[in-house]
């Protein structure tokens, strides 16, 4: 059993026992976005949630900042944790990285939650959303501690990322805002988007692409078609009443979805 107690400044979080499970956050976030989900997973898995380079104060920025370089960094983090392979669950940018780890043979199963990627390499809408969020945070950040005390104001302030910001604690919402403001790589989004990648084709492991039903950043009706082409062997599911970061809205639903898929992978592996 591995655990951390004072977690606020750690570049990763690890706890639990069982088969290894890696949790990957999205762009401008940190491992803290999984904080309410981890206790529901740690009885079943050795859970490892690292910060990505340039996020949560992690300084080791690869240049150029590409999906390949980020995948290299996650592989190194997995190796440092003692994982050759692991179940991988990722949200947004983390979902894209989960698929890249599957491509490299590092994944035992994949759950990609509203994954970024599989879009045109000249995509501009998503970067514009993040630039706008950063401008708003820079202007209003002194008021964040006050605003986040109110559940109603949390819901309004967090509306782009999630449907029910009022379900977060004030501390969780403040951490999310702080991470977004201090993220070092927002200006690198074009280099990530411009990544020249290839379809994944049929994968030999269970892959679930679970799209948030109320995603305002990467809505399925605009972005899912690319993933259907690039990952034709994946199973698809819509998660109801959750926004782009479903771990904020419904930790139990996210945990249940991940555990269903890791269990399926274990059963299939033993059957073969």
Secondary structure as UniProt FT lines:
FT   TURN            8..9
FT   STRAND          12..16
FT   STRAND          19..24
FT   TURN            27..28
FT   HELIX           31..34
FT   HELIX           35..41
FT   TURN            42..44
FT   STRAND          45..50
FT   TURN            53..54
FT   TURN            56..57
FT   HELIX           67..80
FT   TURN            81..82
FT   STRAND          86..91
FT   HELIX           93..103
FT   TURN            104..105
FT   STRAND          107..113
FT   TURN            121..122
FT   HELIX           125..140
FT   HELIX           141..143
FT   HELIX           144..147
FT   TURN            148..149
FT   HELIX           151..157
FT   TURN            158..161
FT   HELIX           165..167
FT   HELIX           170..182
FT   HELIX           186..188
FT   HELIX           189..193
FT   STRAND          206..212
FT   TURN            213..214
FT   HELIX           220..230
FT   TURN            232..233
FT   STRAND          235..239
FT   TURN            240..241
FT   HELIX           246..249
FT   HELIX           251..271
//
